[in-house]
Amino acid sequence: MAQQKLRKQETLAMRKRLIGQSCRLFYSDDPVKIVRARGQYLFDENNQRYLDCISNVHHVGHCHPKITEAAAAQMDLLNTNSRFLHDNIVLYADRLAASLPEKLCVFYFVNSGSEANDLALRLAQQFTQHQDVIVVDHAYHGHLMSLIDISPYKFRKLAGQKEWVHVAPLPDTYRGIYRETHPNPGQAYADTVKDLIEDVHKKGRKICAFFAESLPSVGGQIILPQGYSAKVAEYVHSAGGVYVADEVQTGFGRVGSHFWAFQLQGEDFCPDIVTLGKPMGNGHPLACVATTKEIADAFTANGVEYFNTFGGNPVSCAIGLAVLDVIKEEDLRGNAMTVGAHLKDLLTKLQTRHQMIGDVRGVGLFVGLELVKDREQRTPATECAALVVKRLKEEDRIFVSTDGPWESVLKFKPPLCFSMEDAELVAQCIDRILTAAATENINLPNNTCINCKREQK
Amino acid sequence: MAQQKLRKQETLAMRKRLIGQSCRLFYSDDPVKIVRARGQYLFDENNQRYLDCISNVHHVGHCHPKITEAAAAQMDLLNTNSRFLHDNIVLYADRLAASLPEKLCVFYFVNSGSEANDLALRLAQQFTQHQDVIVVDHAYHGHLMSLIDISPYKFRKLAGQKEWVHVAPLPDTYRGIYRETHPNPGQAYADTVKDLIEDVHKKGRKICAFFAESLPSVGGQIILPQGYSAKVAEYVHSAGGVYVADEVQTGFGRVGSHFWAFQLQGEDFCPDIVTLGKPMGNGHPLACVATTKEIADAFTANGVEYFNTFGGNPVSCAIGLAVLDVIKEEDLRGNAMTVGAHLKDLLTKLQTRHQMIGDVRGVGLFVGLELVKDREQRTPATECAALVVKRLKEEDRIFVSTDGPWESVLKFKPPLCFSMEDAELVAQCIDRILTAAATENINLPNNTCINCKREQK
């Protein structure tokens, strides 16, 4: 197959003409054309290699031959819908069940994390017969209309907040209302949810769900403080609601020590609904909702069929099974733990030399490096973060991007085959760029949160 | 690859345990396990062959080798997201643009018809800054929360009708309020939309969109009367709204004479937004929204990115391109026209012998056969239709299913490689079964519409 059919300028011109401009390009000033990929490396039309620190979807590595093989073999055999019996869907569900707490034993297969979160919301509403949803600040749960409603990251820029949606503070112990010096930030942040529930009840409304990523991503690669989820679940259950853990970005061993990021919150915590997505099919459109028998039964009891045309088809499930196999065979969870720890360690060492590094946080290969203008005020260094991203691309051919309300957090969510050497290269390059930036004395005005227009002082 | 890993009873038991029961099986009393497929044929675990009259998704035939080849080659090369430049997405959009009227020139790629319809609704609301939507009765536009709201087929069984949703009569000239004897049913049905718009305006509300399948499917394989869409578009445009044509079930040459079903309404009609889905990837999760530059620009102007993780990836687009190639190379549109006409002709001949056949309608390989208890009252023969479906499966190994508010319409939406012999076999088998049914004197009570609980007299 020809790797390139059009010259880059022609591709770009056609893209501008034919694809909605709301679909943005990375590095929009100088976008990159990628024609092939392998493992953690992407190659442009001139065969220049780029190290990929951001493709969390391509979980076991780009174009893994075992995934391609499984897909092609099943495509050649059968790809019907799930109204016929097939082994793949049940074998896959069985494997997922084995990775989850026992009570999460019923599955619905869909095509995207967004479809999964939309269905999770329907399940929660049907089960509780309540409407109100609590989300954490800056959260993003998907591009569908129902999910924009529960995503402060989006609704603040669009239609605004619905009366049935309530926003809890982001449990960010670096920048949030309770910080690393607080004796028990998990309890303190959980109590903000408790207070919200009380406010909701005072309005005569009822709690349907608490909906949160197990590690808030767009929020800035946040690690939830210990004890938070169990306490929130307790409060939400008391109010007759359910806890929905959005694992679309964080599942399938990325955190290394556990297969699911919600498990970082301890064995006494189990969500009522978990949504899975991005890495699940290594790029193939595949996602899922896992829930309890009680919630699934309540959904069945409405008497209405749920049919998802492509969801759970034999090809999607064959790919899903192959992804699970590769994670295990190549011990990618182990690799995420070792390499992630090394990367965090290297970045933490950089922090001793660079005043601009305000915080380094992460678990496994989910790592954030927060840049600040001054360590005391923790003023977000948005422009500096953008500069690092630009220079890493141009000078080092490394793809990194930013997250967080002020786009001041460099995020690392690479394919899990990321190596020790990759981690070392990234740290060296950031070191060099931050050294240069300090020399150039980058000094910029105060920032405004791009999500909620609040100013950071 | 082993075609079967579990015995059928074991698959069924695991399915009951692990998959949400809202995800229903075909022939739930005696479900079928399918292990392989080719063209228009499906094979069960005992290598029994079934003729497939219902898999409209597997448009160019099950497991077409050219589709598998294109998918595998691209999966081996690259499968990133659309934030990088790539030739496939622009070449594919360009090919789709060439098949559509010139003004439909901007594309958004997504993973399912539901995602496409949700985005269409967002586009329409953003462009018009209005909220209210008119849909036709019994319509189904997808499984997402936003789409249940605009699908009478679903919302009547679930949350009920929202104040911003308005239901126009289904333009069904066999069973609707204006029938085949009306001098101008297209105008008459369009005027019902005009009346609705006036009602909406009287309430101080504003029309965002008229949203309809180009051939209402769940509604009972309905062929819109000539002139309907152009008139509706005129009324909707006057009210400041847009016309959304849902081509998820009907696009890509199924109707034979045209590539898109909305084109059946004549050259003076062009929708403002068209959604594509099911057949687009021949089973691969791929869908799309096509719209005008003005609508796309209004969406861009909100300043918010639209990112769909898997939408428009190089593998999905390679598959989409291969599907277009096969449709052309194998002249599947021509085949849909010829074989569809033959099937309709054969079924129409059966009508002369079987009083139970109330109506035969269709274009290309989108055909409906409506069964009635008596031709004058047109009482739906729901149980008889179910009997035909059951016997076709058990006695003839033919998969057909029913649609329409009373599930009294046998629907034929086979892969486009369906042959003249297949059409003849189906007609013969239906002939035999209806003859037997008449002898057995199937006489059943009045029916209730499964969607809206109205009784048919």
Contacts between the chains, C-beta under 8 A, distances in Angstrom:
chain1	res1	chain2	res2	distance
A	1	B	73	4.5
A	1	B	74	6.8
A	1	B	77	6.0
A	3	B	77	6.7
A	4	B	87	6.4
A	5	B	87	4.6
A	5	B	91	6.5
A	6	B	87	5.0
A	6	B	90	7.3
A	6	B	91	7.4
A	8	B	85	6.7
A	11	B	85	5.1
A	11	B	86	7.3
A	11	B	87	5.6
A	11	B	90	5.7
A	12	B	85	6.1
A	14	B	90	3.8
A	14	B	91	7.8
A	14	B	93	7.5
A	14	B	94	6.3
A	15	B	85	6.3
A	15	B	89	7.3
A	15	B	90	5.3
A	17	B	105	7.5
A	18	B	90	5.7
A	18	B	93	3.9
A	18	B	94	6.1
A	18	B	97	6.4
A	18	B	105	6.9
A	18	B	106	6.6
A	18	B	107	5.8
A	19	B	82	7.6
A	19	B	89	6.6
A	19	B	90	7.0
A	19	B	93	6.1
A	19	B	106	7.2
A	19	B	107	5.9
A	19	B	108	7.5
A	19	B	109	8.0
A	19	B	312	7.4
A	20	B	106	5.4
A	20	B	107	7.0
A	20	B	108	4.8
A	20	B	291	7.9
A	20	B	296	4.8
A	20	B	299	6.4
A	20	B	300	6.8
A	20	B	306	6.7
A	21	B	296	7.0
A	21	B	297	7.7
A	21	B	300	4.3
A	22	B	108	7.8
A	22	B	296	7.7
A	22	B	299	5.4
A	22	B	300	5.0
A	22	B	302	7.8
A	22	B	304	7.0
A	22	B	305	6.1
A	22	B	306	4.0
A	23	B	82	6.0
A	23	B	108	6.6
A	23	B	305	7.6
A	23	B	306	5.6
A	23	B	307	7.0
A	23	B	308	7.6
A	23	B	312	7.5
A	24	B	83	6.7
A	24	B	305	4.9
A	24	B	307	7.2
A	25	B	83	5.7
A	25	B	84	7.3
A	25	B	85	6.7
A	26	B	83	4.4
A	26	B	84	6.3
A	31	B	84	7.2
A	31	B	85	5.3
A	32	B	84	5.6
A	32	B	85	6.7
A	33	B	84	6.7
A	33	B	85	3.9
A	33	B	86	6.9
A	34	B	78	6.4
A	34	B	80	5.6
A	34	B	84	4.4
A	34	B	85	7.3
A	34	B	86	6.7
A	35	B	77	7.5
A	35	B	78	6.3
A	35	B	86	7.6
A	36	B	77	5.0
A	36	B	78	5.0
A	37	B	77	7.8
A	37	B	78	5.0
A	37	B	79	7.6
A	37	B	80	6.5
A	42	B	80	6.9
A	42	B	84	7.7
A	55	B	80	6.8
A	55	B	81	7.7
A	57	B	81	6.8
A	57	B	309	6.3
A	57	B	310	7.7
A	58	B	79	7.3
A	58	B	80	7.5
A	62	B	78	7.1
A	62	B	79	7.1
A	62	B	80	7.5
A	63	B	75	6.6
A	63	B	76	5.7
A	63	B	77	6.7
A	63	B	78	6.7
A	63	B	79	6.7
A	65	B	76	7.3
A	67	B	75	7.2
A	68	B	72	5.9
A	68	B	75	4.3
A	68	B	76	5.1
A	71	B	71	6.8
A	71	B	72	6.9
A	71	B	75	6.0
A	72	B	68	6.0
A	72	B	71	6.9
A	72	B	72	3.9
A	72	B	75	7.4
A	73	B	1	4.5
A	74	B	1	6.9
A	75	B	63	6.5
A	75	B	67	7.2
A	75	B	68	4.3
A	75	B	71	6.0
A	75	B	72	7.4
A	75	B	283	7.9
A	76	B	63	5.7
A	76	B	65	7.3
A	76	B	68	5.1
A	77	B	1	6.0
A	77	B	3	6.7
A	77	B	35	7.5
A	77	B	36	5.0
A	77	B	37	7.8
A	77	B	63	6.6
A	78	B	34	6.4
A	78	B	35	6.4
A	78	B	36	5.0
A	78	B	37	5.0
A	78	B	62	7.1
A	78	B	63	6.6
A	79	B	37	7.6
A	79	B	58	7.3
A	79	B	62	7.1
A	79	B	63	6.7
A	79	B	282	7.9
A	79	B	283	4.0
A	79	B	284	7.8
A	80	B	34	5.6
A	80	B	37	6.5
A	80	B	42	6.9
A	80	B	55	6.7
A	80	B	58	7.5
A	80	B	62	7.5
A	80	B	283	7.6
A	81	B	55	7.7
A	81	B	57	6.8
A	82	B	19	7.6
A	82	B	23	6.0
A	83	B	24	6.7
A	83	B	25	5.7
A	83	B	26	4.4
A	84	B	25	7.3
A	84	B	26	6.3
A	84	B	31	7.2
A	84	B	32	5.6
A	84	B	33	6.8
A	84	B	34	4.3
A	84	B	42	7.6
A	85	B	8	6.7
A	85	B	11	5.1
A	85	B	12	6.1
A	85	B	15	6.3
A	85	B	25	6.7
A	85	B	31	5.3
A	85	B	32	6.7
A	85	B	33	4.0
A	85	B	34	7.4
A	86	B	11	7.3
A	86	B	33	6.9
A	86	B	34	6.7
A	86	B	35	7.6
A	87	B	4	6.4
A	87	B	5	4.6
A	87	B	6	5.0
A	87	B	11	5.6
A	89	B	15	7.3
A	89	B	19	6.6
A	90	B	6	7.3
A	90	B	11	5.7
A	90	B	14	3.8
A	90	B	15	5.2
A	90	B	18	5.7
A	90	B	19	7.0
A	91	B	5	6.6
A	91	B	6	7.4
A	91	B	14	7.8
A	93	B	14	7.5
A	93	B	18	3.9
A	93	B	19	6.1
A	94	B	14	6.3
A	94	B	18	6.2
A	97	B	18	6.4
A	105	B	17	7.5
A	105	B	18	6.9
A	106	B	18	6.7
A	106	B	19	7.2
A	106	B	20	5.4
A	107	B	18	5.8
A	107	B	19	5.9
A	107	B	20	6.9
A	108	B	19	7.4
A	108	B	20	4.8
A	108	B	22	7.8
A	108	B	23	6.6
A	109	B	19	8.0
A	111	B	111	4.2
A	111	B	112	5.0
A	111	B	115	7.5
A	111	B	285	4.3
A	111	B	310	7.5
A	112	B	111	5.0
A	112	B	112	7.6
A	112	B	115	6.8
A	112	B	308	7.4
A	112	B	309	6.3
A	112	B	310	6.2
A	113	B	309	6.7
A	114	B	115	7.0
A	114	B	308	7.8
A	115	B	111	7.5
A	115	B	112	6.8
A	115	B	114	7.0
A	115	B	115	7.0
A	115	B	144	7.1
A	118	B	144	5.0
A	118	B	145	5.7
A	119	B	143	7.8
A	121	B	145	6.6
A	122	B	145	6.1
A	143	B	119	7.8
A	143	B	306	6.2
A	143	B	307	6.6
A	143	B	308	6.0
A	144	B	115	7.1
A	144	B	118	5.0
A	144	B	144	5.9
A	144	B	145	7.7
A	144	B	146	6.7
A	145	B	118	5.7
A	145	B	121	6.6
A	145	B	122	6.1
A	145	B	144	7.7
A	145	B	145	7.4
A	145	B	146	4.1
A	146	B	144	6.7
A	146	B	145	4.1
A	146	B	146	5.9
A	154	B	304	6.7
A	157	B	302	7.5
A	157	B	303	6.8
A	157	B	304	5.0
A	158	B	302	6.5
A	158	B	304	6.0
A	277	B	309	7.4
A	278	B	309	5.9
A	282	B	79	7.9
A	283	B	75	8.0
A	283	B	79	4.0
A	283	B	80	7.6
A	283	B	310	7.1
A	283	B	313	6.5
A	283	B	315	7.0
A	284	B	79	7.8
A	284	B	285	8.0
A	284	B	310	7.5
A	284	B	315	7.5
A	285	B	111	4.3
A	285	B	284	8.0
A	285	B	285	3.9
A	285	B	286	8.0
A	285	B	310	4.1
A	285	B	316	7.4
A	286	B	285	8.0
A	291	B	20	7.8
A	296	B	20	4.8
A	296	B	21	6.9
A	296	B	22	7.7
A	297	B	21	7.7
A	299	B	20	6.4
A	299	B	22	5.4
A	300	B	20	6.9
A	300	B	21	4.3
A	300	B	22	5.1
A	302	B	22	7.8
A	302	B	157	7.5
A	302	B	158	6.5
A	303	B	157	6.8
A	304	B	22	7.0
A	304	B	154	6.7
A	304	B	157	5.0
A	304	B	158	6.0
A	305	B	22	6.1
A	305	B	23	7.6
A	305	B	24	4.9
A	306	B	20	6.7
A	306	B	22	3.9
A	306	B	23	5.7
A	306	B	143	6.2
A	307	B	23	7.0
A	307	B	24	7.2
A	307	B	143	6.6
A	308	B	23	7.6
A	308	B	112	7.4
A	308	B	114	7.8
A	308	B	143	6.0
A	309	B	57	6.3
A	309	B	112	6.3
A	309	B	113	6.7
A	309	B	277	7.4
A	309	B	278	5.9
A	310	B	57	7.7
A	310	B	111	7.5
A	310	B	112	6.2
A	310	B	283	7.1
A	310	B	284	7.5
A	310	B	285	4.1
A	312	B	19	7.4
A	312	B	23	7.4
A	313	B	283	6.5
A	315	B	283	7.0
A	315	B	284	7.5
A	316	B	285	7.4
